[in-house]
Amino acid sequence: MACELLDYCQFFNDNMHDMPKAAEYIRSKLCHGDHEHCNRYRMYQQLGGEDVQCEPNPSDAEEVEKLIRCLRARRLSED
C-alpha cells in the first residue's frame, strides 16, 4: 500500500529533483512499500495526522513546516 502523503509530499521537490534514479528507488522502497519508516510519515503520525497542531522543537521546525505544506496541498486538492 502506498503512503497516504505520496501525492503531496514535497521531499522529492525539496531534495531529489537532481537525482531522478535515487528518487525512483526511494519511491519504490519507501513510498510504495515501507512508508512507516519514512521520517516525514512518522512525524505526521506522531504529531496527530491530519490535525497537526504543535510548536515544533527548533531543530525539527523545518521538517514540520515541510510536512504542514504537504498536508495543505493535500487538503486543497481534496476541496
KOLSE-467028 format. One record per residue: residue in one letter; y, x, z of N, C-alpha, C in turn; residue number from 1. Coordinates in nm, 4 decimals, m for minus. Each point is the difference from the previous one (the first is absolute). Layout:
BEGIN
+------+----------+----------+----------+----------+----------+----------+----------+----------+----------+-----+
! rest !  n_north !   n_east !     n_up ! ca_north !  ca_east !    ca_up !  c_north !   c_east !     c_up !  nr !
+------+----------+----------+----------+----------+----------+----------+----------+----------+----------+-----+
!    A !        Y !        X !        Z !        Y !        X !        Z !        Y !        X !        Z ! NUM !
...
+------+----------+----------+----------+----------+----------+----------+----------+----------+----------+-----+
% end
This chain:
BEGIN
+------+----------+----------+----------+----------+----------+----------+----------+----------+----------+-----+
! rest !  n_north !   n_east !     n_up ! ca_north !  ca_east !    ca_up !  c_north !   c_east !     c_up !  nr !
+------+----------+----------+----------+----------+----------+----------+----------+----------+----------+-----+
!    M !  m0.1179 !   0.0840 !   0.0000 !   0.1179 !  m0.0840 !   0.0000 !   0.1250 !   0.0891 !   0.0000 !   1 !
!    A !   0.0961 !  m0.0368 !  m0.0764 !   0.1232 !   0.0782 !  m0.0123 !   0.0933 !  m0.0278 !   0.1178 !   2 !
!    C !   0.0827 !   0.0963 !   0.0296 !   0.0997 !  m0.0121 !   0.1044 !   0.0973 !  m0.1127 !  m0.0345 !   3 !
!    E !   0.0354 !  m0.0794 !   0.0991 !   0.0916 !  m0.1119 !  m0.0233 !   0.1426 !   0.0459 !  m0.0304 !   4 !
!    L !   0.0313 !   0.1260 !   0.0241 !   0.1335 !   0.0532 !  m0.0286 !   0.0078 !   0.0714 !  m0.1350 !   5 !
!    L !  m0.1111 !   0.0143 !  m0.0681 !  m0.0081 !   0.0827 !  m0.1210 !   0.1088 !  m0.0304 !  m0.1026 !   6 !
!    D !   0.0221 !  m0.1248 !  m0.0307 !   0.0966 !  m0.0352 !  m0.1047 !   0.1445 !   0.0288 !   0.0395 !   7 !
!    Y !   0.0241 !   0.0245 !   0.1277 !   0.1364 !   0.0156 !   0.0494 !   0.0264 !   0.1357 !   0.0641 !   8 !
!    C !  m0.1030 !   0.0786 !   0.0169 !   0.0111 !   0.1274 !   0.0704 !   0.0837 !   0.0987 !  m0.0814 !   9 !
!    Q !   0.0970 !   0.0577 !   0.0673 !   0.0894 !   0.0953 !  m0.0653 !  m0.0531 !   0.1428 !   0.0046 !  10 !
!    F !  m0.1141 !   0.0228 !   0.0620 !  m0.0526 !   0.1363 !   0.0123 !  m0.0042 !   0.0705 !  m0.1344 !  11 !
!    F !  m0.0493 !  m0.0676 !  m0.1002 !  m0.0153 !   0.0640 !  m0.1315 !   0.1351 !   0.0263 !  m0.0651 !  12 !
!    N !   0.0951 !  m0.0885 !   0.0204 !   0.1348 !   0.0226 !  m0.0531 !   0.0721 !   0.1090 !   0.0772 !  13 !
!    D !  m0.0198 !   0.0025 !   0.1321 !   0.0695 !   0.0967 !   0.0852 !  m0.0572 !   0.1403 !  m0.0107 !  14 !
!    N !  m0.1322 !   0.0104 !  m0.0128 !  m0.0650 !   0.1297 !   0.0165 !  m0.0848 !   0.0482 !  m0.1171 !  15 !
!    M !  m0.0434 !  m0.0883 !  m0.0855 !  m0.1027 !   0.0376 !  m0.0972 !   0.0415 !  m0.0147 !  m0.1461 !  16 !
!    H !   0.1253 !  m0.0278 !  m0.0286 !   0.0395 !  m0.0275 !  m0.1378 !  m0.0233 !   0.1188 !  m0.0931 !  17 !
!    D !  m0.0025 !   0.1216 !   0.0509 !  m0.0235 !   0.1174 !  m0.0839 !  m0.1457 !   0.0455 !  m0.0001 !  18 !
!    M !  m0.0875 !  m0.0762 !   0.0671 !  m0.1409 !   0.0384 !   0.0105 !  m0.0905 !  m0.1188 !  m0.0337 !  19 !
!    P !  m0.0030 !  m0.0421 !  m0.1248 !  m0.0748 !  m0.1215 !  m0.0347 !  m0.1500 !   0.0083 !   0.0266 !  20 !
!    K !  m0.0612 !   0.1155 !  m0.0200 !  m0.1449 !   0.0108 !   0.0254 !  m0.0305 !  m0.0097 !   0.1486 !  21 !
!    A !   0.0808 !   0.0641 !   0.0819 !  m0.0184 !  m0.0090 !   0.1450 !   0.0241 !  m0.1426 !   0.0471 !  22 !
!    A !   0.1018 !  m0.0653 !  m0.0555 !   0.0298 !  m0.1381 !   0.0373 !  m0.1170 !  m0.0921 !  m0.0334 !  23 !
!    E !  m0.0580 !   0.0174 !  m0.1159 !  m0.1137 !  m0.0831 !  m0.0392 !  m0.1202 !   0.0237 !   0.0910 !  24 !
!    Y !  m0.0225 !   0.1240 !   0.0391 !  m0.1091 !   0.0325 !   0.0919 !   0.0222 !  m0.0688 !   0.1347 !  25 !
!    I !   0.1209 !   0.0092 !   0.0524 !   0.0310 !  m0.0631 !   0.1284 !  m0.0164 !  m0.1510 !  m0.0106 !  26 !
!    R !   0.0490 !  m0.0599 !  m0.1078 !  m0.0170 !  m0.1449 !  m0.0188 !  m0.1473 !  m0.0382 !   0.0026 !  27 !
!    S !  m0.0830 !   0.0775 !  m0.0692 !  m0.1413 !  m0.0355 !  m0.0072 !  m0.0706 !   0.0183 !   0.1341 !  28 !
!    K !   0.0369 !   0.1023 !   0.0760 !  m0.0675 !   0.0273 !   0.1276 !   0.0571 !  m0.0809 !   0.1162 !  29 !
!    L !   0.1306 !  m0.0057 !   0.0115 !   0.0624 !  m0.0683 !   0.1141 !   0.0379 !  m0.1440 !  m0.0321 !  30 !
!    C !   0.0832 !  m0.0187 !  m0.0994 !   0.0570 !  m0.1325 !  m0.0277 !  m0.1056 !  m0.1024 !  m0.0398 !  31 !
!    H !  m0.0972 !   0.0431 !  m0.0774 !  m0.1059 !  m0.0913 !  m0.0447 !  m0.1283 !   0.0186 !   0.0786 !  32 !
!    G !   0.0066 !   0.0777 !   0.1056 !  m0.1206 !   0.0266 !   0.0780 !   0.0294 !   0.0022 !   0.1487 !  33 !
!    D !   0.0215 !   0.1174 !   0.0526 !   0.0113 !   0.0226 !   0.1431 !   0.1447 !  m0.0065 !   0.0477 !  34 !
!    H !   0.0699 !  m0.1090 !  m0.0303 !   0.1426 !  m0.0082 !   0.0334 !   0.0270 !  m0.0055 !   0.1500 !  35 !
!    E !  m0.1027 !  m0.0273 !   0.0811 !   0.0192 !  m0.0009 !   0.1448 !   0.0366 !   0.1381 !   0.0535 !  36 !
!    H !  m0.0231 !   0.1041 !  m0.0788 !   0.0355 !   0.1358 !   0.0415 !   0.1343 !   0.0468 !  m0.0574 !  37 !
!    C !   0.0672 !  m0.0840 !  m0.0725 !   0.1319 !   0.0322 !  m0.0546 !   0.1033 !  m0.0103 !   0.1126 !  38 !
!    N !   0.0845 !   0.1001 !   0.0117 !   0.1010 !  m0.0002 !   0.1062 !   0.0935 !  m0.1194 !  m0.0088 !  39 !
!    R !   0.0459 !  m0.0348 !  m0.1188 !   0.0909 !  m0.1154 !  m0.0124 !  m0.0691 !  m0.1295 !   0.0385 !  40 !
!    Y !  m0.1243 !  m0.0165 !  m0.0427 !  m0.0725 !  m0.1223 !   0.0344 !  m0.0227 !  m0.0081 !   0.1506 !  41 !
!    R !  m0.0380 !   0.1106 !   0.0614 !  m0.0222 !   0.0008 !   0.1447 !   0.1287 !  m0.0320 !   0.0745 !  42 !
!    M !   0.1107 !   0.0543 !  m0.0460 !   0.1287 !  m0.0280 !   0.0628 !   0.0332 !  m0.1490 !  m0.0158 !  43 !
!    Y !  m0.0263 !  m0.0534 !  m0.1169 !   0.0205 !  m0.1432 !  m0.0270 !  m0.0784 !  m0.0837 !   0.1008 !  44 !
!    Q !  m0.1240 !   0.0350 !   0.0238 !  m0.0834 !  m0.0738 !   0.0943 !   0.0497 !   0.0186 !   0.1440 !  45 !
!    Q !   0.0330 !   0.1214 !   0.0379 !   0.0417 !   0.0287 !   0.1373 !   0.1338 !  m0.0633 !   0.0351 !  46 !
!    L !   0.0864 !  m0.0157 !  m0.0973 !   0.1333 !  m0.0532 !   0.0258 !   0.0096 !  m0.1505 !  m0.0170 !  47 !
!    G !  m0.1117 !  m0.0648 !  m0.0224 !   0.0014 !  m0.1456 !  m0.0018 !  m0.0160 !  m0.0642 !  m0.1356 !  48 !
!    G !  m0.0470 !   0.0726 !  m0.0976 !  m0.0225 !  m0.0591 !  m0.1312 !   0.1277 !  m0.0484 !  m0.0646 !  49 !
!    E !  m0.0014 !  m0.1232 !  m0.0468 !   0.1155 !  m0.0566 !  m0.0708 !   0.1252 !  m0.0089 !   0.0858 !  50 !
!    D !  m0.0166 !  m0.0045 !   0.1306 !   0.1131 !  m0.0207 !   0.0898 !   0.0440 !   0.1287 !   0.0681 !  51 !
!    V !   0.0135 !   0.1064 !  m0.0768 !   0.0408 !   0.1282 !   0.0563 !   0.1378 !  m0.0152 !   0.0630 !  52 !
!    Q !   0.0051 !   0.0164 !   0.1287 !   0.1239 !  m0.0079 !   0.0770 !  m0.0058 !   0.1130 !   0.1012 !  53 !
!    C !   0.0602 !   0.1108 !  m0.0283 !  m0.0090 !   0.1098 !   0.0943 !   0.1184 !   0.0932 !  m0.0129 !  54 !
!    E !   0.0154 !   0.0800 !   0.1010 !   0.0933 !   0.1116 !  m0.0027 !  m0.0871 !   0.1232 !  m0.0099 !  55 !
!    P !  m0.0123 !   0.0580 !  m0.1169 !  m0.0939 !   0.1116 !  m0.0153 !   0.0456 !   0.1250 !   0.0739 !  56 !
!    N !  m0.0980 !   0.0788 !   0.0347 !   0.0217 !   0.1342 !   0.0488 !   0.0834 !   0.0729 !  m0.1042 !  57 !
!    P !   0.0945 !   0.0831 !   0.0373 !   0.0770 !   0.0721 !  m0.1027 !  m0.0879 !   0.0777 !  m0.0983 !  58 !
!    S !  m0.1122 !   0.0510 !   0.0484 !  m0.0878 !   0.0751 !  m0.0902 !  m0.0737 !  m0.0908 !  m0.0982 !  59 !
!    D !  m0.0115 !  m0.1287 !   0.0308 !  m0.0688 !  m0.0959 !  m0.0873 !   0.0958 !  m0.0852 !  m0.0812 !  60 !
!    A !   0.1282 !   0.0116 !   0.0241 !   0.0978 !  m0.0911 !  m0.0589 !  m0.0079 !  m0.0054 !  m0.1524 !  61 !
!    E !  m0.0136 !   0.1131 !  m0.0655 !  m0.0051 !   0.0014 !  m0.1460 !  m0.1220 !  m0.0751 !  m0.0518 !  62 !
!    E !  m0.1160 !   0.0233 !   0.0586 !  m0.1211 !  m0.0687 !  m0.0451 !   0.0070 !  m0.1497 !   0.0282 !  63 !
!    V !   0.0557 !  m0.0380 !   0.1139 !   0.0143 !  m0.1428 !   0.0309 !   0.0953 !  m0.0654 !  m0.0992 !  64 !
!    E !   0.1084 !   0.0665 !  m0.0338 !   0.0941 !  m0.0553 !  m0.0989 !  m0.0693 !  m0.0183 !  m0.1355 !  65 !
!    K !  m0.0831 !   0.0952 !  m0.0407 !  m0.0735 !  m0.0136 !  m0.1266 !  m0.0960 !  m0.1178 !   0.0072 !  66 !
!    L !  m0.0660 !  m0.0160 !   0.1131 !  m0.0906 !  m0.1128 !   0.0177 !   0.0760 !  m0.1314 !  m0.0085 !  67 !
!    I !   0.1142 !  m0.0075 !   0.0633 !   0.0806 !  m0.1227 !  m0.0034 !   0.0462 !  m0.0299 !  m0.1424 !  68 !
!    R !   0.0345 !   0.1029 !  m0.0773 !   0.0362 !  m0.0224 !  m0.1411 !  m0.1170 !  m0.0587 !  m0.0766 !  69 !
!    C !  m0.1220 !   0.0482 !   0.0268 !  m0.1191 !  m0.0554 !  m0.0658 !  m0.0151 !  m0.1478 !   0.0327 !  70 !
!    L !   0.0173 !  m0.0337 !   0.1268 !  m0.0148 !  m0.1392 !   0.0420 !   0.1074 !  m0.0895 !  m0.0595 !  71 !
!    R !   0.1230 !   0.0504 !  m0.0075 !   0.1074 !  m0.0788 !  m0.0620 !  m0.0313 !  m0.0282 !  m0.1465 !  72 !
!    A !  m0.0475 !   0.1010 !  m0.0702 !  m0.0359 !  m0.0182 !  m0.1408 !  m0.1107 !  m0.1030 !  m0.0141 !  73 !
!    R !  m0.0947 !   0.0049 !   0.0904 !  m0.1114 !  m0.0962 !  m0.0017 !   0.0531 !  m0.1410 !   0.0211 !  74 !
!    R !   0.0845 !  m0.0184 !   0.0993 !   0.0548 !  m0.1325 !   0.0286 !   0.0813 !  m0.0539 !  m0.1169 !  75 !
!    L !   0.0808 !   0.0845 !  m0.0605 !   0.0810 !  m0.0435 !  m0.1140 !  m0.0867 !  m0.0447 !  m0.1172 !  76 !
!    S !  m0.1100 !   0.0696 !  m0.0223 !  m0.0860 !  m0.0355 !  m0.1126 !  m0.0751 !  m0.1300 !   0.0256 !  77 !
!    E !  m0.0202 !  m0.0344 !   0.1268 !  m0.0718 !  m0.1218 !   0.0340 !   0.0900 !  m0.1234 !  m0.0024 !  78 !
!    D !   0.1303 !   0.0211 !   0.0055 !   0.0953 !  m0.1135 !   0.0000 !   0.0214 !  m0.0568 !  m0.1376 !  79 !
+------+----------+----------+----------+----------+----------+----------+----------+----------+----------+-----+
% end
